[in-house]
Amino acid sequence: MVPTHYILLGVAVLVLLSVLASKASERLGVPALLMFLLIGMVAGSEGPGGIYFDDAAVAKFVGTLALAFILFSGGLDTNWRMIRPVLGQGITLATLGVLLTAVAVGLFAMPVLGFSLQEGLLLGAVMSSTDAAAVFAVMRSRKVSLKGKLKPLLELESGSNDPMALFLTTVMIGLVNRQDLSWWLIAIQFAVQMTVGALMGLGLGWLTTKAFNRLRLDYEGLYPVTGMGVVLLVFGVAESIGGNGFLAVYIAGIILGNSDFLHKRGLTRFHDGLGWLMQIAMFLILGLLVFPSHVAKVAGPGVLVAAFLMLVARPVAVFLTLLPSRVSFREKALVSWVGLRGAVPIVLATFPMMAGVARSEIMFNVVFFVVVASALLQGKTLMFLARLLKLDGPLPDKPKYPLEFDKSEHTRSEMREIAVPAESPAVGRPISELKLPAGSLILLVNRGKGFLVPSGTTEVQEQDTLLILAEPEAFEQIQARFLPSGQ
């Protein structure tokens, strides 16, 4: 039995190494998930760390728990106004696109790996979801973003396609194990899972916002704890009544992220940090679970499956799915290449192992190989392709203000940023002449790369960003003071 303090010391070393590795990933231009997986593999049974771990059940539990919090955190950061114009396209990619990818990969895997039709489709289902978060991490490290509606489209797809991949994986495990499932039953099961999951996310998300605005806790630190409980509650309730828990927590996160409630800023920051912790824990566990020598044995067919997925299956699924839309050919090409695989396929690959599927270990090793190959190749070439297609753009700097304000039960005021546009009538005028509504206060002015504390004589300049404290209903009137004439 290993002493407790050695276990805690090992966990601390792995977590801190992962944090440092995330910084290295930015310099190398590769997704952080690769660094986390590498640390797990180095610490594993075939690495210098020598930690023997082969418990798929524990890996599945940790992966499921982590994904629930990661999806909730992603929902909190999702801007509804940005994803609403691409809602139809995103949902189609997350459902029909996932199905087409799974079928294509499954049919290809049959001759390459010697799988039956059911086994091939199971492998395709496991690898069908994408991880756009890895893409945006690479872009942030290069200070680059995507033009138009590509960013919200990819965010929506990656946040909502995990439930479809999970459903397909569960169905195919049943078919592989010779369960008697009719296609009508599968269709009804899909409709029930997605509908119940969506309704639970909407309903419990709305109730949570009301609860936070009415809850009066004596200690502020209990609000993040309540947020954790909400995630587990939403996931557990949805799954208990036949819904999809991942879809429920993602939608609940979107509801909270686009609602106004007390202590929202603190809760959002807490879940952002918790989401990173869950990513590190999940990837470390998955890295420990894999045996590199076993993965090496499937390198040959793994290369073929990875190439087919990246060059054929994903592009075909994207172009067919977005055929009725107005998305340009260049945008479809980039969306096709942005289909990086992340942690979800590896987590889903533990499901067949738990279900006793005959060739589940081969599936797991192939999936692991494909995820690493996808992250390396697509992650390293993404920026080149975005520039080649002329779809890259500058990533706007988000200023980090040297003060914070979180809405509480003691005040109705909010703190918001207002940018001063070109040709604004406020340019060149001192703040004292702007005639802002009573009770409004300009706290800071972000000018260039610095901040200044304004006074009544401070003149407003073009491209300034003003940090203003005011009551919610006053901001529309404040915004009007800075808009050019006629707008």
C-alpha positions in Angstrom: 0.0 0.0 0.0 1.5 3.3 -1.1 1.5 6.0 1.7 -1.1 8.8 1.3 1.5 11.5 1.3 3.3 9.9 -1.6 0.0 9.7 -3.6 -0.7 13.4 -2.9 2.9 14.3 -3.8 2.5 12.5 -7.1 -0.8 14.1 -7.9 0.7 17.6 -7.1 3.7 16.9 -9.4 1.5 15.7 -12.3 -0.9 18.7 -12.0 1.8 21.3 -11.8 3.7 19.7 -14.7 0.5 19.8 -16.7 0.1 23.5 -16.0 3.6 24.2 -17.2 3.0 21.9 -20.2 0.0 24.1 -21.2 2.4 27.0 -21.5 4.8 24.9 -23.6 2.0 23.9 -25.9 1.4 27.6 -26.7 5.0 28.0 -27.8 5.0 24.8 -29.8 1.6 25.5 -31.4 0.1 22.2 -30.5 -3.1 21.5 -28.4 -2.5 21.2 -24.7 -4.3 17.9 -24.7 -1.2 16.3 -26.3 1.0 17.6 -23.5 -1.4 16.3 -20.8 -1.6 12.9 -22.5 2.2 12.8 -22.8 2.7 13.5 -19.1 0.2 10.7 -18.3 2.0 8.3 -20.6 5.4 9.2 -19.1 4.0 8.6 -15.6 2.4 5.4 -16.6 3.4 1.8 -16.4 5.6 1.8 -19.5 7.2 5.2 -18.7 9.7 6.4 -16.1 6.9 7.0 -13.6 6.0 3.4 -13.4 2.4 4.0 -12.2 0.5 0.9 -13.2 -3.1 1.7 -14.2 -5.5 -0.4 -16.3 -8.9 0.3 -14.7 -11.2 1.3 -17.6 -14.1 1.7 -15.1 -12.3 4.4 -13.2 -11.2 6.1 -16.4 -14.8 6.0 -17.6 -16.1 7.5 -14.4 -13.4 10.3 -14.3 -14.0 11.0 -18.0 -17.8 11.3 -17.6 -17.5 13.5 -14.6 -14.9 15.7 -16.2 -16.9 16.1 -19.4 -20.0 17.2 -17.5 -18.1 20.1 -15.9 -16.1 20.9 -19.2 -19.3 21.1 -21.2 -21.0 23.2 -18.5 -18.1 25.6 -18.5 -18.2 25.8 -22.3 -21.9 26.6 -22.2 -21.2 29.4 -19.7 -18.7 31.0 -22.2 -21.1 30.6 -25.1 -22.6 33.9 -26.4 -26.2 33.2 -27.5 -26.3 36.2 -29.8 -23.3 34.9 -31.7 -24.4 31.3 -32.1 -28.1 32.1 -32.9 -27.4 32.9 -36.6 -25.6 29.5 -37.0 -27.9 27.5 -34.8 -29.4 25.3 -37.6 -26.0 24.7 -39.2 -24.4 23.9 -35.9 -27.1 21.4 -34.8 -27.0 19.7 -38.3 -23.2 19.3 -38.0 -23.5 18.0 -34.5 -26.1 15.3 -35.5 -26.2 14.5 -39.2 -22.5 15.3 -39.6 -21.5 13.1 -36.7 -23.7 10.2 -38.1 -22.1 10.5 -41.6 -18.6 10.6 -40.1 -19.3 7.5 -38.0 -20.7 5.6 -41.0 -17.9 6.5 -43.3 -15.2 5.6 -40.8 -17.0 2.4 -39.9 -17.2 1.2 -43.5 -13.5 2.0 -44.0 -12.4 0.2 -40.8 -14.0 -3.1 -41.9 -11.3 -4.1 -44.5 -8.4 -2.2 -42.8 -8.9 -3.8 -39.3 -10.8 -6.9 -40.3 -13.9 -5.7 -38.3 -17.4 -6.8 -38.8 -20.0 -4.1 -39.9 -21.1 -3.6 -36.3 -17.6 -3.4 -35.0 -16.6 -0.9 -37.7 -19.6 1.3 -37.0 -18.9 1.2 -33.3 -15.3 2.4 -33.9 -16.7 5.1 -36.2 -19.2 6.2 -33.5 -16.5 6.4 -30.9 -14.4 8.7 -33.1 -17.2 10.9 -34.5 -17.1 13.9 -32.2 -14.7 16.9 -32.5 -12.9 19.1 -30.0 -12.8 22.7 -31.4 -11.5 23.9 -28.0 -8.2 22.6 -29.0 -8.3 24.6 -32.2 -9.1 27.9 -30.4 -6.3 27.2 -27.9 -3.8 27.0 -30.8 -5.3 30.2 -32.3 -5.0 32.1 -29.1 -1.4 31.1 -28.8 -0.8 32.7 -32.2 -3.1 35.7 -31.6 -5.3 34.7 -34.5 -9.0 34.2 -34.9 -11.4 33.1 -37.6 -13.5 35.5 -39.8 -17.2 35.6 -40.1 -19.4 33.0 -38.4 -16.8 30.3 -38.4 -15.9 30.6 -34.7 -19.4 30.4 -33.3 -20.3 27.6 -35.7 -17.3 25.5 -34.6 -18.0 26.3 -30.9 -21.6 25.2 -31.2 -20.7 22.1 -33.1 -18.0 20.9 -30.7 -20.2 21.7 -27.6 -23.2 19.9 -28.9 -21.9 16.9 -30.9 -20.7 14.8 -27.8 -24.3 13.7 -27.0 -24.8 12.4 -30.5 -21.5 10.5 -30.4 -22.4 9.0 -27.0 -25.8 7.9 -28.2 -24.3 6.2 -31.3 -21.6 4.5 -29.2 -24.2 3.1 -26.8 -26.5 1.9 -29.7 -23.6 0.2 -31.5 -22.4 -1.5 -28.3 -25.8 -3.0 -28.1 -25.7 -4.2 -31.7 -22.3 -5.7 -31.3 -23.4 -7.6 -28.2 -26.3 -9.0 -30.3 -29.1 -7.2 -28.5 -32.3 -7.2 -30.4 -32.7 -3.5 -31.3 -35.1 -2.3 -34.1 -34.3 0.9 -36.0 -37.7 2.3 -34.9 -36.7 1.7 -31.3 -33.4 3.4 -31.8 -35.0 6.5 -33.5 -37.5 6.8 -30.6 -34.7 6.4 -28.1 -32.7 9.1 -29.8 -35.7 11.5 -29.8 -36.4 10.9 -26.2 -32.8 11.3 -25.0 -32.2 14.5 -26.9 -35.7 16.0 -26.1 -35.5 15.2 -22.4 -31.9 16.3 -22.1 -32.7 19.7 -23.8 -35.8 20.3 -21.7 -33.9 19.4 -18.5 -31.1 21.8 -19.4 -33.5 24.6 -20.3 -35.7 24.1 -17.2 -33.1 23.5 -14.6 -30.9 26.2 -16.1 -33.7 28.8 -15.8 -34.5 27.6 -12.3 -30.9 28.0 -11.3 -30.7 31.6 -12.4 -33.8 32.3 -10.3 -32.3 30.5 -7.3 -29.1 32.4 -7.5 -31.0 35.7 -7.5 -33.0 34.6 -4.4 -30.4 32.7 -2.5 -28.8 34.6 0.4 -25.8 32.6 1.6 -23.8 33.9 4.5 -20.5 32.9 2.8 -19.5 33.9 -0.7 -17.4 30.7 -1.1 -20.6 28.7 -1.0 -21.9 30.0 -4.4 -19.2 28.1 -6.4 -20.0 25.0 -4.3 -23.7 25.5 -5.2 -22.7 25.8 -8.9 -20.9 22.4 -8.7 -24.0 20.9 -7.2 -26.1 22.3 -10.0 -23.9 20.6 -12.6 -24.2 17.2 -10.9 -27.9 17.7 -10.3 -28.7 18.6 -14.0 -26.6 15.7 -15.3 -28.0 13.2 -12.8 -31.7 14.2 -13.2 -31.4 14.1 -17.0 -29.8 10.7 -17.1 -32.2 9.3 -14.5 -35.3 10.0 -16.5 -33.9 8.9 -19.8 -32.3 12.1 -21.1 -28.8 12.9 -22.3 -26.9 14.4 -19.4 -24.2 16.0 -21.5 -26.7 17.9 -23.6 -28.5 19.0 -20.4 -25.4 20.5 -18.7 -24.3 22.2 -21.9 -27.7 23.9 -22.4 -27.9 24.7 -18.7 -24.5 26.4 -19.0 -25.7 28.4 -22.0 -28.8 29.5 -20.1 -26.7 30.7 -17.1 -24.0 32.3 -19.2 -26.6 34.4 -21.0 -28.7 35.4 -18.0 -28.1 38.0 -15.3 -27.8 36.7 -11.8 -25.9 37.4 -8.6 -22.2 36.5 -8.3 -22.1 35.5 -12.0 -18.6 36.7 -12.6 -17.2 34.8 -9.6 -19.1 31.6 -10.6 -17.9 31.9 -14.2 -14.3 32.2 -13.2 -14.5 29.4 -10.8 -16.0 27.0 -13.4 -13.3 28.1 -15.9 -10.6 27.0 -13.5 -12.6 23.9 -12.6 -12.9 23.1 -16.3 -9.1 23.2 -16.7 -8.6 21.0 -13.7 -11.1 18.5 -15.1 -9.3 18.5 -18.5 -6.0 17.9 -16.8 -7.4 15.1 -14.7 -9.1 13.4 -17.6 -6.1 13.5 -19.9 -3.7 12.3 -17.2 -6.0 9.4 -16.4 -6.3 8.5 -20.1 -2.6 8.8 -20.6 -2.0 6.5 -17.7 -4.5 4.0 -19.1 -2.8 3.6 -22.4 0.1 1.3 -23.0 2.4 2.8 -25.7 3.7 -0.6 -26.8 0.1 -1.7 -27.6 -0.6 1.5 -29.5 2.5 1.0 -31.6 1.2 -2.3 -32.7 -1.8 -0.6 -34.5 0.3 2.2 -36.0 -0.1 0.8 -39.5 -3.9 0.7 -39.7 -4.0 3.7 -37.4 -2.3 5.8 -40.0 -4.8 4.7 -42.6 -7.8 5.3 -40.4 -6.5 8.8 -39.3 -5.8 9.8 -42.9 -9.3 8.6 -44.0 -11.0 10.4 -41.2 -9.2 13.7 -41.8 -9.1 13.7 -45.6 -12.3 11.9 -46.6 -14.8 11.2 -43.8 -14.9 14.6 -42.1 -14.8 16.6 -45.4 -17.6 14.5 -47.0 -19.7 14.9 -43.8 -19.2 18.6 -43.7 -19.8 19.3 -47.4 -23.0 17.2 -47.4 -24.3 18.6 -44.2 -23.7 22.2 -45.1 -24.9 21.7 -48.7 -28.2 23.7 -48.3 -26.4 26.5 -46.4 -24.8 29.7 -47.7 -21.4 28.7 -46.2 -18.7 29.2 -48.9 -16.5 26.5 -50.3 -13.5 28.0 -48.5 -15.3 28.0 -45.2 -16.5 24.4 -45.6 -12.9 23.4 -46.4 -11.6 25.0 -43.2 -14.5 23.5 -41.1 -13.5 20.1 -42.6 -9.9 20.5 -41.4 -10.8 21.8 -38.0 -12.4 18.5 -37.0 -9.7 17.7 -34.4 -10.4 14.7 -32.2 -10.0 15.3 -28.4 -10.6 13.6 -25.1 -14.2 12.5 -25.9 -13.3 9.7 -28.4 -10.8 8.3 -25.9 -13.4 8.4 -23.1 -16.0 6.7 -25.3 -13.4 4.1 -26.3 -13.6 2.9 -22.6 -17.3 2.1 -23.0 -16.8 -1.0 -25.2 -14.1 -2.2 -22.8 -16.6 -1.9 -19.9 -19.3 -3.7 -22.0 -17.0 -6.6 -22.7 -16.8 -6.1 -26.5 -14.5 -8.7 -28.0 -12.0 -6.4 -29.8 -12.4 -3.3 -27.5 -8.7 -3.1 -26.7 -7.8 -2.8 -30.4 -10.5 -0.1 -30.7 -9.1 1.8 -27.8 -5.5 1.8 -29.1 -6.6 2.8 -32.6 -8.7 5.6 -31.2 -5.8 6.8 -29.1 -3.5 6.8 -32.1 -6.0 8.7 -34.3 -6.5 11.4 -31.6 -2.8 12.0 -31.3 -2.3 12.0 -35.1 -5.2 14.4 -35.6 -4.0 16.8 -32.9 -0.5 16.8 -34.2 -1.2 17.1 -37.9 -4.3 19.3 -37.9 -3.2 21.4 -35.0 0.2 22.2 -36.6 -1.2 23.0 -40.0 -4.4 24.8 -39.0 -2.9 28.3 -39.2 -1.3 27.7 -42.5 -4.6 26.6 -44.0 -6.5 29.5 -42.5 -4.1 31.9 -44.0 -4.1 30.1 -47.3 -7.9 30.3 -47.4 -7.8 33.9 -46.2 -10.1 33.2 -43.3 -7.8 34.2 -40.5 -8.1 37.5 -38.7 -6.5 39.3 -35.8 -7.5 38.2 -32.3 -8.8 41.3 -30.4 -7.0 41.8 -27.2 -9.3 41.6 -24.2 -8.0 44.1 -21.6 -7.4 42.8 -18.1 -8.7 45.6 -15.9 -7.0 46.2 -12.6 -10.3 46.0 -10.7 -13.3 43.7 -10.6 -17.0 44.1 -9.8 -19.4 41.3 -9.2 -23.1 41.9 -8.9 -24.5 41.0 -5.4 -27.7 41.4 -3.5 -26.6 44.8 -2.1 -26.5 46.6 -5.4 -28.3 46.6 -8.8 -25.4 48.3 -10.6 -23.4 46.5 -13.3 -20.0 47.1 -14.8 -19.8 47.0 -18.6 -17.4 48.0 -21.3 -18.3 50.5 -24.0 -16.1 51.1 -27.0 -15.8 54.6 -28.5 -16.3 54.1 -32.3 -14.9 56.3 -35.0 -16.8 59.5 -35.7 -18.4 59.3 -32.2 -19.8 62.7 -31.1 -18.1 62.1 -27.7 -14.5 62.2 -29.2 -12.6 65.3 -28.1 -15.1 66.1 -25.4 -14.4 66.1 -21.7 -16.3 63.5 -19.6 -18.1 66.2 -17.7 -19.9 67.3 -20.9 -21.2 63.8 -21.8 -24.3 64.2 -19.6 -24.5 60.6 -18.6 -27.5 59.4 -16.6 -27.5 60.1 -12.8 -25.7 57.4 -10.9 -23.4 56.4 -13.8 -19.7 56.4 -13.3 -16.8 55.9 -15.7 -14.3 54.0 -13.6 -11.4 53.4 -16.0 -10.4 54.3 -19.6 -8.5 51.7 -21.6 -6.4 53.6 -24.0 -3.9 51.7 -26.1 -2.3 49.2 -23.8 -2.7 51.2 -20.7 -5.4 52.4 -18.3 -6.1 55.8 -16.8 -8.4 56.9 -14.0 -10.5 59.6 -15.5 -11.6 62.9 -14.1 -14.2 65.4 -15.4 -11.7 67.1 -17.6 -10.5 63.9 -19.3 -11.2 64.0 -23.0 -12.6 61.0 -24.7 -10.5 59.7 -27.7 -11.3 57.5 -30.6 -10.8 53.8 -29.9 -11.0 54.3 -26.1 -12.8 51.6 -24.2 -14.7 52.9 -21.1 -15.4 50.8 -18.1 -18.7 52.1 -16.8 -20.6 51.4 -13.6 -24.4 52.0 -13.9 -27.8 50.4 -13.4 -28.8 48.0 -16.2 -31.6 50.1 -17.7 -29.2 53.1 -18.0 -26.8 51.4 -20.4 -28.9 51.9 -23.5 -29.0 55.6 -22.9 -25.2 55.6 -22.2 -24.5 53.8 -25.4 -26.5 56.4 -27.4 -24.1 59.1 -26.1 -21.2 57.4 -28.0 -22.9 56.3 -31.3 -22.2 58.4 -34.4 -25.1 60.5 -35.7 -27.8 58.5 -37.5 -27.1 55.3 -35.7 
